[in-house]
Amino acid sequence: MLIKDRLEKTSIVLLFSLALYCLVAIFITPVSKDEKSYHYPNAQRITLKGIVNQDSSYSSAYPPLPYLIGNQLLKLYNSIYVLRLLNFVMAVFLAYVLFVISKAISQQPFTITLLIVSNPYLLRSAFTYHMFNYGLLMASIGIYFYFFSRMKRKRLLSHFAFGSAILFQQWMIVVAFSIFWLDLFKALKPPADACKIAKNIGLKFLVLLPPFCLFISWRGFTHPNFQSHSLQPSFEHLTGTLANWGLIAGLIALFNVKFFFKRKSIPLILSLPLIYFSVPEHSMGHGIRVITGGAAQIAKQTQHYLLVPYQLTFVLFAFLGLMAFLLILNKGPDFIDIFLKLSLVGFLAAFSASSRLSAAHVFISMPFLIMIFRMDIFRNPVLKYLFVSQCYGVSLLYVSYYVFFVTRGMGLLA
């Protein structure tokens, strides 16, 4: 494949640099925090009985599939590095699937892939044993089969992938239900086909049955040992989600500022008081009125070093996130864009309803943000170079900070 675009060539080099950095980081990053206390022990101890038993040693808020896979590898060789290498392979496979999807939706697939992969938490899960990438991988496989594959059984394969994604990561329920609504929308378009609608509903019920049976046995979306991860909507977490979206897509919102002239600016003006009075506090732990990482961390450090009030910085991020959300609502009419729009609306609702929200959760939606804004990014030459620099630079900085400081007990001021 002959590549003439300079940014595409640069993106290939940057993708390989991230892969190499993560591969090296596997062996130089100390085992610490959640990896040491929860994920690694869970992969070692997990049993089928312990998955549903309230008195078991199950030590994660995530579903069991990643740990069952890890447990089988640990039986061959019991080492954290085996699990980290497994995660690295998963991340490379995820990048490949995203590249295949990007080829179908953009003329600059390497750059789109670089932007999606330049996700701090995606990269962290490529060299440590965290569960960020598993659900995204299966959801991406489902997206590929549903929208772009020409295989005869593509619908069955896509739905199997979406159902499996939930057993890897609960947030992927949003993606599965977005496909449900998209299918319903397509089926109800004249002439409506009742048989087709019934078949679609039956297929979805079949693939969603295993995760729903698991959640019924748990009496919630997490294992009984982690029932504090409940659904409890709050304006603070709505604002926190918007702030992290502003951190990701703020540049895109600013380069589309003309969209908000006249009537489009009314929702922004009316929302300012709500945003201002619902700013979550920055915290190293989880809670209904607080948020960890991302936008909150930047706002905290900006206040400490530059004396800019925490609330002012956070409101700015949230305002940019709301601008991005209004742009999202204006997207369409392609089916892939309708699906991405439904998914992002669903993610906003789900994150806002989470009682223990962190930036790592919100960044699960970053691939969907990048894909829905693909045209906006490449429409303006200045924006595309700035945006690539932002995503790659922030990710590289975060990975270095995590490898050399966080895991060695030298994090930023809380």
C-alpha positions in Angstrom: 0.0 0.0 0.0 1.5 3.3 -1.2 1.1 6.0 1.4 1.6 9.6 0.2 0.1 11.6 3.1 2.9 12.9 5.4 0.7 12.7 8.5 -0.2 9.1 7.7 3.5 8.2 7.5 4.2 10.0 10.7 1.3 8.2 12.4 2.7 4.8 11.5 6.0 5.7 13.2 4.2 7.0 16.2 2.1 3.9 16.5 5.2 1.7 16.5 6.8 4.0 19.1 3.9 3.5 21.4 3.9 -0.2 20.9 7.6 -0.4 21.6 7.3 1.8 24.7 4.5 -0.4 26.1 6.5 -3.6 25.4 9.5 -2.2 27.3 7.2 -0.9 30.1 5.9 -4.4 30.8 9.2 -5.3 32.3 10.3 -2.0 34.0 7.0 -1.0 35.7 6.6 -2.1 39.3 3.5 -4.1 40.2 1.4 -1.8 42.4 -2.1 -0.4 43.3 -5.1 -2.2 41.7 -3.0 -4.5 39.6 -1.3 -5.8 42.8 -4.3 -5.7 45.1 -7.2 -6.8 42.9 -6.5 -7.9 39.3 -3.5 -10.2 39.6 -4.9 -12.0 42.7 -8.3 -12.4 41.1 -6.7 -14.1 38.0 -4.8 -16.4 40.4 -7.8 -17.4 42.6 -10.8 -17.3 40.3 -13.1 -20.3 40.2 -16.5 -20.9 38.5 -18.1 -21.2 42.0 -16.4 -18.1 43.2 -17.8 -16.0 40.4 -21.3 -16.1 41.9 -20.5 -16.9 45.5 -20.8 -13.9 47.8 -18.3 -15.4 50.3 -15.6 -16.0 47.6 -12.3 -14.2 47.2 -13.5 -12.6 43.9 -11.6 -9.2 44.0 -12.7 -7.1 41.1 -15.7 -5.0 40.0 -15.2 -6.3 36.4 -16.9 -9.4 34.9 -15.1 -12.8 35.0 -14.0 -13.5 31.4 -10.7 -11.6 31.4 -9.7 -13.4 34.7 -10.7 -16.8 33.4 -8.5 -16.4 30.4 -5.6 -15.1 32.6 -6.1 -18.0 35.0 -5.5 -20.6 32.3 -2.3 -18.9 31.3 -1.1 -18.7 34.9 -1.5 -22.5 35.0 1.2 -22.7 32.3 3.5 -20.2 33.9 2.6 -18.3 37.1 3.9 -14.8 36.6 2.4 -11.3 36.4 4.5 -10.8 33.2 2.5 -13.5 31.5 -0.7 -11.5 32.2 0.9 -8.3 31.1 2.0 -9.9 27.8 -1.5 -11.1 27.3 -2.8 -7.6 27.7 -0.2 -6.3 25.3 -1.3 -8.8 22.7 -4.9 -7.8 23.3 -4.0 -4.1 22.8 -2.2 -4.9 19.5 -5.2 -6.9 18.3 -7.5 -4.0 19.3 -5.3 -1.6 17.3 -5.5 -3.8 14.3 -9.3 -4.1 14.5 -9.6 -0.3 14.9 -7.3 0.1 11.8 -9.6 -2.1 9.7 -12.6 -0.1 10.9 -10.8 3.2 10.2 -10.0 2.1 6.7 -13.8 1.8 6.1 -14.7 5.2 7.5 -11.7 7.4 6.6 -9.0 8.0 4.0 -6.4 8.4 6.8 -6.8 5.1 8.8 -3.4 5.2 10.4 -4.0 8.6 11.9 -7.5 7.7 13.1 -6.0 4.5 14.7 -3.2 6.6 16.3 -5.8 9.0 17.8 -7.9 6.2 19.2 -4.9 4.3 20.6 -3.4 7.5 22.1 -5.7 6.9 25.0 -3.8 7.1 28.3 -5.8 4.3 30.0 -5.8 2.1 26.9 -2.0 2.3 26.8 -1.7 1.7 30.5 -3.7 -1.6 30.0 -1.2 -2.6 27.3 1.7 -2.9 29.8 -0.1 -3.6 33.1 -2.8 -6.1 34.0 -5.8 -3.8 33.9 -9.1 -4.7 32.2 -9.7 -1.5 30.1 -9.1 -3.0 26.6 -11.0 -6.3 26.7 -14.5 -5.0 26.3 -13.4 -2.4 23.7 -11.8 -5.2 21.7 -14.9 -7.3 21.6 -17.1 -4.3 20.9 -14.8 -3.2 18.0 -15.0 -6.7 16.5 -18.8 -6.5 16.8 -18.7 -3.1 15.1 -16.6 -4.4 12.2 -18.8 -7.4 11.6 -22.1 -5.4 11.9 -21.2 -2.5 9.6 -18.3 -3.5 7.4 -18.0 -7.3 7.0 -19.3 -9.2 4.0 -19.4 -12.5 5.6 -22.6 -14.5 5.4 -23.0 -14.9 9.2 -21.8 -11.4 10.0 -25.0 -10.5 12.0 -24.6 -13.5 14.2 -20.9 -12.9 14.7 -21.4 -9.2 15.5 -24.1 -10.0 18.1 -22.0 -12.7 19.7 -19.1 -10.2 20.0 -21.4 -7.5 21.6 -22.7 -10.0 24.1 -19.2 -11.2 24.9 -18.0 -7.6 25.3 -20.4 -7.2 28.3 -18.9 -10.3 30.0 -15.5 -8.5 29.7 -16.7 -5.0 30.7 -20.1 -3.9 31.9 -20.0 -0.5 30.2 -20.4 -2.4 26.8 -24.1 -2.8 27.6 -24.3 0.7 26.2 -22.9 -0.5 22.9 -25.2 -3.5 22.7 -28.3 -1.5 23.4 -27.2 1.1 20.8 -27.2 -1.7 18.2 -30.6 -2.8 19.5 -32.1 0.7 18.9 -30.4 1.1 15.6 -31.8 -2.3 14.4 -35.3 -1.3 15.6 -35.0 2.1 13.8 -34.0 0.3 10.6 -36.7 -2.3 10.9 -39.5 0.2 11.6 -38.7 2.2 8.4 -41.4 1.6 5.8 -42.2 -1.1 4.9 -41.9 -2.4 8.4 -41.2 -6.2 8.7 -42.6 -7.8 11.8 -40.8 -11.1 11.2 -37.5 -9.3 10.9 -38.1 -7.3 14.0 -39.0 -10.5 16.0 -35.8 -12.3 14.6 -33.6 -9.3 15.6 -35.1 -9.2 19.1 -34.7 -13.0 19.5 -31.1 -12.9 18.4 -30.3 -10.1 20.9 -32.1 -11.9 23.7 -30.0 -15.0 23.0 -26.6 -13.2 23.1 -27.6 -11.0 26.1 -28.9 -13.9 28.2 -25.5 -15.0 29.6 -24.4 -11.5 30.9 -27.9 -10.9 32.2 -28.0 -14.2 34.0 -24.7 -13.3 35.6 -26.0 -9.9 36.7 -29.1 -11.5 38.1 -27.0 -13.9 40.2 -24.9 -10.9 41.4 -28.1 -8.8 42.0 -26.4 -5.9 40.3 -23.8 -5.1 37.7 -20.8 -6.1 39.9 -19.9 -9.1 42.1 -21.5 -9.0 45.6 -18.0 -8.1 47.0 -18.2 -4.8 45.0 -21.8 -3.8 45.4 -20.6 -0.2 46.3 -20.3 0.2 42.5 -24.0 1.0 42.2 -26.2 3.1 40.1 -26.8 6.5 41.7 -27.2 9.4 39.3 -25.6 12.7 40.2 -25.1 16.1 38.5 -21.5 15.9 39.7 -20.8 12.9 37.6 -22.6 14.3 34.6 -20.4 17.4 34.9 -17.4 15.2 35.4 -18.1 13.2 32.3 -18.5 16.4 30.2 -15.3 17.8 31.6 -13.3 14.7 30.5 -15.0 14.9 27.1 -13.9 18.5 27.0 -10.4 17.4 27.8 -10.5 14.9 24.9 -12.5 16.9 22.3 -12.1 20.5 23.4 -10.0 21.5 20.4 -12.7 20.0 18.1 -15.4 22.1 19.8 -13.3 25.3 19.6 -12.7 24.8 15.9 -16.5 24.4 15.4 -17.4 27.5 17.4 -19.4 29.0 14.5 -21.9 26.2 15.0 -23.0 27.7 18.3 -23.8 31.2 17.0 -27.4 32.4 17.4 -29.9 29.8 18.8 -27.4 27.0 19.2 -25.7 28.9 22.0 -28.8 29.0 24.2 -28.3 25.5 25.8 -24.8 26.4 26.6 -25.7 29.7 28.4 -28.6 28.1 30.3 -26.4 25.2 31.4 -23.6 27.3 32.9 -25.2 27.7 36.4 -25.9 23.9 36.6 -22.3 23.1 35.6 -20.8 25.7 38.0 -22.8 24.3 41.0 -22.2 20.6 40.2 -18.4 20.5 39.9 -17.1 17.3 41.6 -14.2 17.5 43.9 -10.9 15.9 42.8 -10.2 12.7 44.8 -7.8 9.8 44.9 -10.8 7.6 45.9 -14.3 7.1 44.5 -17.6 8.7 45.6 -20.8 10.2 44.5 -19.6 13.8 44.7 -16.0 13.3 43.6 -14.1 12.1 40.6 -10.6 10.8 40.0 -7.9 11.5 37.3 -8.2 13.3 34.0 -9.8 16.7 34.0 -9.9 16.8 37.8 -6.2 16.1 38.2 -5.3 18.8 35.7 -7.6 21.3 37.4 -6.0 20.4 40.8 -2.5 20.9 39.6 -3.4 24.1 37.7 -4.7 25.5 41.0 -1.6 24.4 42.9 1.1 25.6 40.4 -0.6 28.4 38.5 -3.1 29.6 41.2 -6.0 29.3 38.8 -9.1 28.2 40.8 -9.9 24.5 40.5 -13.6 25.2 39.8 -12.8 27.6 37.0 -10.6 25.2 35.1 -13.1 22.4 35.6 -16.1 24.5 34.4 -14.1 25.3 31.3 -13.5 21.7 30.5 -17.1 20.8 31.2 -18.3 23.7 29.0 -16.1 22.4 26.1 -17.5 18.9 26.7 -21.0 20.2 26.5 -20.1 22.0 23.2 -18.8 18.6 21.9 -21.9 16.9 23.0 -24.2 19.3 21.1 -22.0 18.7 18.0 -22.5 15.0 18.5 -26.3 15.4 18.6 -26.1 17.1 15.2 -24.3 14.2 13.6 -25.9 11.9 11.0 -27.5 10.5 8.9 -25.2 7.6 8.2 -26.1 4.4 10.2 -22.5 4.3 11.7 -22.9 7.9 12.9 -26.4 7.2 14.3 -24.9 4.2 16.2 -22.0 6.3 17.5 -24.4 9.0 18.6 -26.6 6.5 20.4 -23.5 5.0 22.1 -22.2 8.4 23.3 -25.6 9.4 24.6 -25.8 6.1 26.4 -22.3 6.5 27.8 -23.1 9.9 29.1 -26.2 8.5 30.9 -24.3 5.5 32.3 -21.3 7.5 33.5 -23.7 10.1 35.1 -25.5 7.2 36.9 -22.3 5.6 38.3 -21.7 6.1 42.0 -18.0 5.5 41.7 -16.9 7.3 38.5 -13.3 7.8 37.4 -11.7 9.4 34.3 -10.6 5.8 33.3 -14.3 4.9 32.9 -15.1 8.0 30.9 -12.1 7.4 28.5 -13.7 4.1 27.5 -15.9 6.4 25.3 -12.9 8.0 23.6 -12.8 5.7 20.5 -16.4 6.6 19.8 -15.7 10.3 20.1 -12.7 10.0 17.7 -14.8 8.1 15.2 -17.8 10.4 15.2 -15.6 13.5 14.8 -13.4 11.9 12.1 -14.6 14.4 9.4 -14.2 17.4 11.7 -10.6 16.5 12.6 -9.4 16.3 9.0 -11.5 19.1 7.6 -9.1 21.7 9.1 -5.3 21.1 8.5 -4.4 23.1 11.7 -6.8 21.2 13.8 -5.6 17.7 12.7 -2.0 18.4 13.5 -2.9 20.1 16.8 -5.2 17.2 17.8 -2.7 14.5 16.9 0.0 16.4 18.9 -2.4 16.7 21.9 -3.5 13.0 21.9 -0.1 11.6 21.4 1.7 14.0 23.7 -0.8 13.6 26.6 -0.6 9.8 26.3 3.2 9.7 26.2 3.3 12.0 29.2 0.8 9.9 31.1 2.5 6.6 30.4 5.9 8.0 31.5 4.3 9.5 34.6 2.6 6.2 35.5 5.7 4.0 34.8 8.3 6.1 36.6 6.3 7.9 39.3 2.8 6.5 40.2 3.9 2.9 40.5 6.9 4.0 42.6 4.8 6.0 45.1 5.7 9.4 43.7 2.4 10.7 42.3 1.4 14.3 42.0 -0.1 16.2 44.9 -3.5 14.8 45.8 
